[in-house]
C-alpha cells in the first residue's frame, strides 16, 4: 500500500485497485433475490480509511442527510463486498450503509501486522 494512503476515508483512486478491478464478487449475486442483486454499475462506493497503521477498505452507500448509519460486518472468510446486496435495504429507508473489509480480509491492507481474532 502506498505511504500516501489517506488518513481519512478517501475514494478508491487514492489508494489502488478496488473491487471494480476484481470482479470475482459478482459470481455470488446469483444467490440473492433479483431485486437485491448488485452489479458493477450499482455497486457501493469504495473508500479507504487509515486506522491503527492499516488501510481499511470500506464499501459505502452514502446518504448525506441520513439520520443513522448501518454498519454490516462480514464473518470469517468473507469480505464487505459480499454484503453489498443487503445495503440496498437500508438505502430504501434513506440510511447510510457501510461494509468494511475487516483486517486480514478482502482489500484491507494490514501491512506486516499479524491479525488474530478471538471469541
MOWOWO-V225484 format. One line per field, one symbol per residue. ss: DSSP state (H for helix, E for strand, C for the rest). psi: psi as a letter, one per 40 degrees, with the letter a starting at -180 (. if undefined). Layout:
BEGIN
ss->???
psi->???
END
This chain:
BEGIN
ss->CCCCCCCCCEEHHHCCCCHHHCHHHHHHHHHCCHHHCCCCCCCCEEEEEEECCEEEEEEEECCCCCCCEEECCCCCCCCHHHHHHHHHHHHHCCCEEEEECCCCCCCCECCCCCCCCCC
psi->hieeiieihiideedaiaedegeddddedeeiideeihiddeiiihiihhhfeihhhhhhgigdeheiihhhhiaheaidddeddeedddddefiihhgihiheibehhebehhhihi.
END
